[in-house]
Amino acid sequence: MKTPVQLLLALGLGLVLAVIVEEHRYAGQIEAQRSAWELEKGRLEAALNGRGAKRDSGSRVIVESGRSAPEAAGPSAPFLLNQLANLPFSEGNARSTRQMLAALEQLSRIGPQALPAIRQFLAGGSDVTYVPPGNKARRNLKSLVDALVPASLRIALFDQVRHTGGKDAEGILVEALGRTRNGLEVAYLTQILEEMAPGTYKEDALAAAGRLLKEGAAADREMLFDVMKRFGDTSYVAAAQSQIIQSDGQVDQAALRYLQQSLGAQSVALVSRYYQDARLSEPGSKEPLARAALAYVGANEQALDLFHTALFDQSLMPDQKRNLVEDLNEGGLANRRSPTPEDLQIISNRYALTQYYLQQDYVRNDRVLNGAFHEADKDLRNMLDRAAAANPGK
């Protein structure tokens, strides 16, 4: 039997061996990184020597003019791009985020000389995702442009090209716009090209957005329609009408919003027609159409008819009806806090409407509708009172 002293010695020896193994593994990683850099450094120095440079007995590179050149400035653009493309990244992992940002910073310091390598990399289509597609941070272009962590490696490279500036940079971004099959990239490239050269690449942006929409791109369709709306383009209206009702029997809300903003009040006739479409058979599936009509209640008779139809549509959920009524205080108003004269007319018409409905037995006997109309009535009355107090002479 081993004595306590022997057991302690054995335990200590085991710990020492474990430390040695771990240090050896870590040292191997460091050595691999050092070797990669030495190879790259050697390549840079060989290039300098090929242009008439030579090495002295120390570690400096001496050019023929007699002036000393500094040590190699750092990794080349291709080296850094390869590193970024192969760097393991985990969302929320501080270490991998720091490594990624550090490599991007090194790449940015190279400046315009990095553009050819970036152009080649982007043409290859490789990418690394940093922010998952479902993340809300990907839905706001301004947030994406200003974000510390880019949505992807390609988005980060677009941003670097933007900051480099110049015609070559614009050319790279336009090339990427013509190739990409990603709606987020189309929207992002459109945004930064408009910042760099307003209006110059409008047709390129519209062509890219239209191409992906016609191909039936499922992801980021709303951003593609936003590109169309940005330039007031209505060329996709006919195609959007054919896409309102999707194959799964649901309403394509991105296409619906595009039609609303492109056609204005004229979209109500389309919405009313689609509301009767037999393909919308799933419970609640018609709600986006009823909400589209809500925007014009108080200003359009056809919208009011559809609103009334929706109130008694058994396929709509009770909560959908409640929200539809309660949102009479905001849907379709340009500024509910400081109403325009047009808003005040709509608010007045809607207040008269809630007063009418509250007198009807079918509303009084329906707990959901009665509560919703009382809430809307109160809000609309308050909005009119505030407007009157703010403009006592009117």
Secondary structure, 3 states (H helix, E strand, C coil): CCCHHHHHHHHHHHHHHHHHHHHHHHHHHHHHHHHHHHHHHHHHHHHHHHCCEEECCCCCEEECCCCEECCCCCCCHHHHHHHHHHCCCCCCCHHHHHHHHHHHHHHHHHHHHHHHHHHHHHHHCCCCECCCCCCHHHCCHHHHHHCCCCCEHHHHHHHHHHHHCCHHHHHHHHHHHHHCCCHHHHHHHHHHHHHHCCCCCHHHHHHHHHHHHHCCCCCCHHHHHHHHHHCCCCCCHHHHHHHCECCCCCECHHHHHHHHHHHHHHHHHHHHHHHCCCCCCCCCCCHHHHHHHHCCCCCCHHHHHHHHHHHCCCCCCHHHHHHHHHHHHCCCCCCCCCCCHHHHHHHHHHHHHHHHHHCCHHHHCCHHHHHHHHHHHHHHHHHHHHHHHHCCCC
